């Protein structure tokens, strides 16, 4: 409403903005869940029983990847030519190509990735399943671990940012790695500082 009256005043349709006296403060969203280190250890221990679950947890925790980016990954996006310094290309198409980036992975990724390829018949797409199936994997992980918080890929993305910030990384490099849109960064920085 306030924007509408500002627009009318700008057009000259009205001389004074009747909403100028209103307090137009933004409502702050509730803080999202993120996992504490003990919960991460519990999750990692449980996920390590299956290479697919473990690979998913590693990717979300160590890259800050989004679910929709996960489904775009192919074998060609994973570089394990140096097994101690694996890397992941996160590629987009169309206007989203500005979000293309290369992300370093921990050395343990190589073994988990190799086990995943041995156990599951993957031809090209790394995760040839639906968003619903991914959701079911995380529901099962939540039940198996007893973690009481919301447990989703987005929770692990938030955990990735909080952990990186606690390690002393600056927000600009974190936001570049997770390809957060520039116009969302100020609000995100405030939220993560509160977390």
N, C-alpha and C positions, 0 to 999 in steps of 0.2 A: 504493500500500500504506500509506504513512504517513497519507494522508487517511482511509483506512478505519479504521485503529487510533485515530486522533483522534476519529472519529465514534463508535466503540465506547466510548471513554472518556467522551465527552460524554453518551452514553446511560446510562452507569453499568454497562454490561455487563462492563467490565474496570476495574480500579482503577489500573493503571499502563500507560502506552503503551510497548510493547517497542521501538518504532522511534524513540523520543526521542533515542537516542544516535547515530542515523545522520545523516550529513551530507547534507542534502537541498538541495544547490545546483542551480540551474537550469543546464541545458546551453545554452551560447550558440551560436546558429545561425551558420553561416559567413556572412561578409559578402557581399552581392550585388555584381554588377558594376555599374558606372556608367561613363559615357563621359567622357574627358578632353576639353578644349577642341579639341585637334587632331583627335580622332576625330569630334567634333561637326561641325567644318568639313568634313571628308571626307564624312560622312554627308549633310550638308545639300547639298553640291555634287552628289553623286550623285543624291539624291532630287529635286533641282531640275530634273532632266531630264524629269520627269513630274509634272503638277500633283496627281494623286491621291497619289503617294508623298510629295511635298513637303508637301501639306496634312496627311497623317497624321503625318509627323515633326514638323511645327510644332505640331500639336495636342497630341501626347504630351509634347514637350519644353517647351512654353510654358504648359501648364495642369496637368500632372501627372494627367491624365485616366486612368481605367482602361479596359481594352478593353470591358468590358460597358457602360460609360457611352457609349463611342463609338457603339455600335450603337443607342443610344436617340436620338441626335441627328437632328433634322429641320431643314429650311431655316428653320423658324420660330424655332429656337433661336439662330440667328446674326443678330447686329445689326451691319450695316455702314452704318447711316444716317449715321454720322460715319466716313468711310473711314480717318481717321487714328487713331481710337480704337475699333476693332472690339471687340465683346464677345460672349461665348458664355454662353448659359444652359444649365446642365447640370441636367436635370430627371429626377426619379424618380417612381415611383408607389407607392402603398400605404404601408407603414411606412418605406420608404426616403426619403420626402419630406423628412426632416430633412437629407438630403444635397444638396438642391437648392441651387444657388449660381450666382452670376454671376461670370465670370472675364474680366478684361481680356486682350486679345490684342495682339501687336505690330502696328504699322501695315502691315508687309509681308504680313500675313495676308490683307488685303482683295484684293490683286492675285492671290494664289495661289488664293483661294476663287473669285474670278470666273473665272479660267482653268479651274478644275476644273469649274464649272458649264457652261462653254462646251464643254468636251471630252467630258464624261460626261453622259448623259441622266438627270439626277436630278429626280424628281418631288417626293418628300417626304422620305424617309429619306436622310440624307447619304451613308451607307455601306451600301447594300443588298446586303451580301454576308456570308458566314459567317466565323466565327472561324478556320476552317481556311484560308480565302482570305487573311485578314489575316496569319496565320502564314507562308504562302507568300510574301507580299510582303516580310516581314522576312527570310526565308531568302535571297531573291534580293538584297535590299539588303546583307546580310552578305557574300555572295559577291562582289558588285560592288565593295564598298568595301574588302574585305580586312581588316575589323575582326576581330580575333581573339577578342574578348570575346563573351559571350552578347548577342545583339541581339534584343530583344523590346520590346513596348510597356512591360512592367514595368521593363526596363532604363532606358528613357527617363523613366519616372516617377521612378525613383531618381535619375537624372541631374538632373531638374528640381528635386528637393528639395535635392540637394547644391549645385547652382549657386545657388539662392536663399539658402541658408545662407551660402555663401561671399560673396555680395553683401551680407551683413549683415542679412538678414531674420530675424526671430525665429521659432522653431519653431511657436508658437501660430498665427501668421498663415499660415504655410506649410501646417500641418496643416488649418486651416480651408479653405484654397483647394483642397486635394486631398481634403477630406471624410474624413479619417482618423478612425476611431472613437475617442472619448475614452479608452476603456480600453486602446487600443493605443499611445497617444502616448508614454508614458514609455519603453517598450521601443524604440519607433521612434526617439525622440530619442537614446537611447544608441547605437543602431546608426549613425545618421547622423553623430553626432559622431565615431565611430570611422572612418567613411568619410572 
